[in-house]
Every structure is written in C-alpha cells, then in structure tokens.
Amino acid sequence: MFSESLIKKIFSSANLQRWNDHIRPIDLSEIDKQSHKMMIAYVIAKYEENFGERVDWKKLVEGSIFELLHRLVLTDLKPSVFYMIMEEKSEEINTWVFEQLDPHIKNIGGGFKDKFLRYFTDKNYAKTEKSILKTAHYLATYYEFKLIYEFNKCIYGIEKTKEDIMGKKDKYCSMRGAKEIISNEDIYNFLNLCGQLRFQHRWAQSPRIPKTSVLGHMYMVASTSYFCSIENGFCDKRLYNNFFVSLFHDLPEVLTRDIVSPIKTSVEGLDYIIKEYEKKQMENIIYPLLPDFIKSDIRYFTQDEFANKVSIGEEILENITCEEISQKYNEDVYNPVDGRLLKVCDHLTAFMEAKMSISYGIRSEQLEDGIMRLHERYKNFEILNLDFGRIFDYFN
C-alpha cells in the first residue's frame, strides 16, 4: 500500500514556491502549477483523442505524478539550470532522484516503481503522454508568467525571460490540442477559470501554513485517489474517472467560492441550495465554453461528485457500494466512479492541511476542531481493504 510518507511528500509541494526570485502578486506554489498543468493536459488529450490519436490515460496520470515527485527532489532550481543539468547529467541525476524516492515508492502496487524508473530512462516509453505533459507544462508556466509580468517590468532580465518563454511557443504548441487552446477563446477561458482557483484559499476562516488553495487541494485529492485505485487493481476507466473527478471536483467553487463545511451543515437544506445554485451556474457559465466531447465528461465529474456511479446503457446507477463496483462493475464499459472513496481522500487532504499547519506552529480553533472531527470519523475506517484509520492515526 502507498505510504503516509509519500502523501506527505506530495503535500510538501504546497511549500515549494515558484517565481520566488520575482515580484509576485500572490503565492505561486508548485502544487497549484501541477494541478493547472494536469487540467490543461486533460484538455489537450481530449482534443487529440477527438482528432483520432490514441492517448493512454493511465500513463498520462502516472506521468504527471512521476514528474511532480522528480521535481520535488530537485526542489527550487531555475528552469535554465534544471534543463542544463538534465541535458549533461541526466543519468546521474535520475539515479540520485530514484535513491531519494525509493523509501516512499517501493511498496506501492501496480508496478509503480518500475514504471517510474522507465518513464525517465526509456525515451520510447509514453511518448505521446510525455509530449502532452510537456505542452501542458509550458502553457501553465506561460499562464503564471502573465500573472507576474506587469509587476516585474522594472526587473533586469524580465524581457529576456519573456523572450525565452514566447520563443518556445512553436516548439511546445505543435499538438493540435494546444493549438485549440491558443486559438479557441472559449476553451482558453475555461482553463483560465480553472487557473483562478489558485486565488481561493482553503480554510478561509483560519490562518495556516502553507496556505493551500482550492486548485492545489484538488490535485492532492486526485493523486491520493490514484494510489487508492492502483492498490485495488481498478480498471483503466475507473482509475481515469477517480482521478479526474477528484481533479475537477471543486470546479464549481470558481463560481461560488469555497463555502466552509460548518456553514453548509449548520443550516438544514443549505447544502442542497448551494448544490442547485452550482448546477445552474455550471450550465450558464462553464458548459457553454466546452465542446460536447469535453462537456459530457465535466458534467459527469462535477455533478454528485462524491456518489458512487456506474453507467448501464443510458441509466446511471448510484445506490451501490465501492465493494459492489469491484465485484460487478470493474470494467471500462460501466464507466465506474468510487465517489465515496474520493470523499475519504478529500477529507484526508483537509485533515493534512490542518494538521501540517499546526505542526508548523500555526493553530486555531477551526483547525483543531476540524482535526478532531475528521480523526474521530475515520479512526477505525476501512474501505476496499484500505486502512484509512491507520493513515489518519499516523498524521495525528
């Protein structure tokens, strides 16, 4: 099973700040960049599929996680330095990275460690998926640069940085999906809205370190859901759904802001009213920006996101357990989603957000109350042979 130390390692990317040698109007963390990058990669891959290209979604998801872990070990290198040492010393650097990560990844199921090694040593492995992620990486970086550019016009070298970024546009944006993002105002605006979730901090009523955003939170939930999925041998479509439901599950909050759980649960019927309002706003603002082959996915991802779901023909069946999905519907044709499992991953991430802040010495009544409630809820909890009680105890 995946280790608590691996989850903690991924969470540490919320502390890794980007562009920290520039003036920044807001914090720009690595976890936010990775989340936005994966949203962009999803859109590019969907367009590529629509144009008839084959995309291995499992390799795309895994590549995203591999690249984040690799980056975390090398920490805050300037891009020019990173690319230089990787060009001249890639074999030595990769060997060292593998050694640092081995204690965290050696016991993960699904051949995770072997695939991780192959991803960085075999140039022919996951070529299409690597290209998609490189393009998404470039576009996410370009989005960040536009956020800081106006504040840095007085900084020596900023025009050279701009020239370097703009000069790579043709290199990284040759894929048809990328060209759609650049030329199609609607899909660009959709990804722009996704990126705006980095402006919304979680636990809005309480000071915390690090100040995780809604955008970064979603990637944390998505990566945790991936590890849960491979540990249980889920079919590819189930893994795909669990990851991208998690990645987009808070997308409606770009229209409503993050409404903290105590407010939702304190007034009877309020949660239902909020959900209905979110659905209307999604219909009016988000879905018109999307082509049909993406719209159907996003609707499936964001409506009743924490419900277990399978599709049988035109009917969507929801009143089932994760165990029933494993026994009867663990096939791509059923389009399965383990919403209840994803809710646990969501709560685990919230628990870590509060617990890590307290470990840094920043505590509040809201954080301590949240920790107490979540630990009590999951202290003896197991689902699909995953011992979440052990994980919550570890972090507590």
Secondary structure, 3 states (H helix, E strand, C coil): CCCHHHHHHHHHHHCCECCCCCCCCCCCEHHHHHHHHHHHHHHHHHHHHHCCCCCCHHHHHHHHHHHHHHHHHHCCCCHHHHHHHHHHHHHHHHHHHHHHHHHHHCCCCCCHHHHHHHHHHCCCCCHHHHHHHHHHHHHHHHHHHHHHHHHHCCCCCHHHHHHHHHHCHHHHCCCHHHHHHHHCHHHHHHHHHHHHHHHCECCCCCCCCCCCEHHHHHHHHHHHHHHHHHHCCCCHHHHHHHHHHHHHCCCCHHHHCCCCHHHHHHCCCHHHHHHHHHHHHHHHHHHHHCCHHHHHHHHHHHCCCCCEEEEECCEEECCCCHHHHHHHCCCHHHCCEEHHHHHHHHHHHHHHHHHHHHHCCCCCHHHHHHHHHHHHHHCCCEECCEEHHHHHHHHC
